[in-house]
Amino acid sequence: MKLLTFRSEGVARIGAYADGLAVDLHTAFTALLESKGKLRARQIAEAYIPNDMNGFLEGGKESMEYAKEAVDYALKVKTDKERRLVFPAEEVKLEAPVPKPGKMICVGHNYKEHILEMKRELPPYPVVFAKFANTVIGPQDDIPFLPISEQLDYEGEFAFVIGKRARNVSQKDALDYVAGYTIVNDVTYRDIQRRTLQWLQGKSVDGTAPMGPWLVTGDELTDPSGLEMVVTVNGEERQHTNTANLVFTVPYLVEFLSNLMTLEPGDVILTGTPGGVGFARDPQVFLKDGDVVRIEIDKIGALENKVKKTTEVIV
């Protein structure tokens, strides 16, 4: 499945993308239960497919299976008792698939070419830092270019989302703990990032984590290795790699991180960016007002956002 968070008529809903349609999973599952004569259908639907992504992921494989049934039902029925179960995708606003992750863990220096262009050595352990939920924006939002710096940079990243509580997980079992995969742009204010040894300042500014367009579940994308990633700015290729080039793989990262901290459903892990960032180019090239950054990854899709100079972030 391709899991969504979308907004229609001012209401945020979780959904699934299918055949150009956004299926309202909570409403569709409620309607399915009612069609079967289930008592307390609304309460059951709220328990297994609530209208927020973190709550849904907490339901694990059982909620995923119910969601698949809800999608099949919705695509057949479309409308039930004057309730819309599906919406044309072009008529809704896509939000980040995980709008409020509990943790956003980022891995730096995880592609050899990026490590070399930043004039660093291959790390023996992952370089880990954080972004926060305030940075998250959706695939149809503009990247806010705030007047705090002129060195706004892009970082295309393959990301995965935790699907069940993980503590001391082995690499062998790691993918069982991954709900699915998405795309994130780790937008960075470079001079702010580099004015101290810690990177957090330049990484945690509001609106610096465009995410989407959806979350491709692990049963659909079974192998996170071997995926081509291309990043363009205004149509010009800036980054190009394959997830086979990761120094630290998805299974390794699940093991490594879950031995440091408990990972929870809805936590988002960014696996790092390849070579070609604006800061490392000669001459350096930073994002400008009106630039369009597009990140395409095999089997997931494309995340495209426009840069917009502003004095505030609308959330």
N, C-alpha and C positions, 0 to 999 in steps of 0.2 A: 504493500500500500504506500501511497504518498500522503502522509498526514499533514494537515494544514491547521493553522489558526487563521480565521478570516473574520471580517466584520461586515455585517449587513444590517441596514436600518439602525445603525448605532450600537448594535449588539455584537460582542465578540463571541465566536463559536469555534469549537474544534470541528475539523472535518477531514474529508478524504477527497483527493482529486481523482476523477475518473471520467474519461471521455469528454473532456472540456467542461465538466461540471464540478462544483464544490458541493459535496454531500454533507449536510448538517448531521454529524454522527449522533449527538445526543437526542435530537428530535426524531431521527430515523429509528434509533433503537427503542425509544419510547413507543413509537407507532408500531414497530414490529411486535413488541411485547403485548400491546393492546390487541393487535390482530390475532394473537394467540390466546386471548382471554385471560391474560395474567393479571391477578390482583396486584395492587401497589406497583403498577408498571412504572410510574414516575419515580418512585423511590428506588426501584431496582436500577433504572437507567442512571439515576444520579450516583448510585454506588459504583457502577461498573464503567460508565462513560459520562463522567461529569464534564462540564463545559470549560475545563481548563486543562492544558496539556500535561502539566505536572501530575495533577490528580489522575488523569487517564493513564499515564505511564505507570503509576503506582499499582495499577490493576494487573500489570504483567501480561502474560500470555493469554490469560482468560479474557481480559478486556480486549486484547487484540483480536481474538477469535469472534467475540461478540461484535466488534466493529466491522469485521468482514461480512458478517451476516446482515448487519444494518445497511452496509453499502449495497449489497445485492438486492435487498428489499427496496431501498430507496430508488434505485435505478429502474426498478419495475413499476413502482407506484407513482413516483414523482411528487404527488400531493396526497395528503391523507387528512380528512376531516378539516379541510381548509388550512392545514398547516403545510408550508413549503418544506419539503425534505431535501430538495436539490436547488442549486442556484447556478445559472451560467457563470463561469469563472470570471468573465469580463465584467460582470455586474457587481462583483464583490471586491472589497479591498483586502489583499493578502497582508497579514501581519507576519512577524517572525514566527516560525513554527513553535518555538519555545520562547514565549515573550518574557518570562521571568524565571530564568534558570537559578537554581539555588547556588550553584557554583559555576563559574566559567574559568576553566583551567587552560592556560595557553602554554604551548611548548615552543621555545625558541631554538634556533640553530638545529633544525631537524632535516634540512636538505643540504647535501654536501656543497652544492653550487652556491647557496646563500651563505653558508659558513665561510667559504673561501672569499666571496666578494666583500664580506664584512671584515675580512682579514683576521679571522679567528681560527683556532684549532678545533678539530673534531672533539666534542665533549665525551667524557667517559660515562656520564649520566645525563639524562634530560635536563635542559635548562627550563625551569618552570616559573611562570608568573601568572598573574590573575587579571581578568577584566571583571566587571560587575554588571548586574542587570540594568543599571542606568544607561549602559552603552548600547543596549539592544534596540535596533530599529528593523523595520520590515523590508521586504524586497521591492516595495513600491514607494518607499520613503526616500527623501533626499538626504544625502550625507551633509550634516550641518558643518559649514566651514566657519568656525568661531574666530573672532578677532583677538586671539591669544597667541597666534603664531602664523607664519607664512609657510611653514614646512609641513604641510599635510601630505601624508604618503599612504599608499595602498599596500595591502598584503593579502593576496588571495590564499585562502586556507580551506582544506578539507577538514570537516569536523564530524565528530560522532557524539551521540547522546546516550547517556546511561539509561537502561530500562528497568533495572532492579538493583536493590541495595548490594553493594560490592565491598567486601572487606577481605584482604589477603587472598585474592583470586589468582589462580595460576594462568599462564599464557594459554595452556591447553583448553581451559574453560572460558577464556576471556570473552569471546564473541557472544556467548550466551547472555552476557550482561549488557550488551549493546542493543538499544532499541532500534537505532537506525542512524542515518548519515545525512548531513546537510552541508551547505556552503556558508562560510563566514568571511567577511572582509575585515581583517584586523587593522582598521584605519588607525594611523599613528601620527601624532605631532612629534616630529623627529627631534627638534631642538629641545623640547620639553622632556622627551624620553631620555635624552643623553646628558641632561644637565646634572644628574646625579648617577651613582652607580646602579641604583634601583630604577627599573624602567616604568614603574607603575604610573607615574604622573602623566606620561605621554600616551598611555594605553587606556586610561580610565575616564577620559573626557566623555561627556554625554554624546550619544549618537554615533559612537565610533565602532559599532559592531553590527553592520547590516547582516542579516541572516535570512536564508531561505533558498529557493521559494517554498520548499516543503521539506519534510523529513521522510526519506525513503527507508522503509523498514528493513530489518536485517533478513527477513525471509525472502525479500525481493532482491536485495543486494547482499549476496552471501559472502563475497570476497572483497574486502576493502583495498586489496593490493592490485596494482596494474591499471589504475584509472588515470587517464590523461587529464591534465588541468591546464587551461589556457586563460590568461588574464590579459585583457585589452583595455586601453584608455583611448576613447574616441576612435575605436576601431584599430588602433595600432597595437600589435602584440608587444607586451612588456614582460610577461612571465609565461613559461611553458615547462611543464615537468610531468612526471608520472608518480603516483603514490608508491610505486615499486622502489622509488629512490629515497624513501624515508629512512633516516638513520635509525629511528626508534619507531617500530610498527605499532598499529592499533593494539594487537594483543599484548605487546611489551608494555605499552603505556597503561593499559588497564591493570596489568600486574603491578607495575611500578607504583602507580598512583594509589591503588587500593591497598598497598602495603604501607603507605604514608597516612592515608585518611580514608574514612568511609565515603564511598561514592553513592549518591542517592539518585533515584529516578528523576530525570529532567536536568541533571548536571550535563553541561556541554564542555567537550574537550576539543580545543583547536590544535591540530597536529603540526602547525608550523608553515612557513611560507618558503617558496623556492627563490632562486636568484632572479634579479631583475627589478628590485624595488627602486623607487625613484632616488632615494638617498644615495645608493651605491653607483648610480650611473655617472658617466663622465661626458658632459657636465651633468650635475644633478638636475632632476626634473621633479617638481612637486605638483600636486593637484591644484587646479585653478577653478574658480567659479564657472559652472557650466560643463565641466568635464564629466564624461560618462564612463564609469568603471564597470566592466563586465567580466564575470568569472564563470567559466564553463567547466564542468567536471563530468566525465563519462558516467552514464547511468543515473545521474542525479538531475542535471539540467543546468540552468543558468541563473545567476544572481546579477542583476544590473541596477545600479543606483547612480543618480546624478548628484554632483557636488553643488551645493548652494550656499553662498555667503549669507550669513545671518548673525544676529546678535543674541538669539535665543533658540532653544530647542523645543519644538512642539511634540509632546508625548501624549 
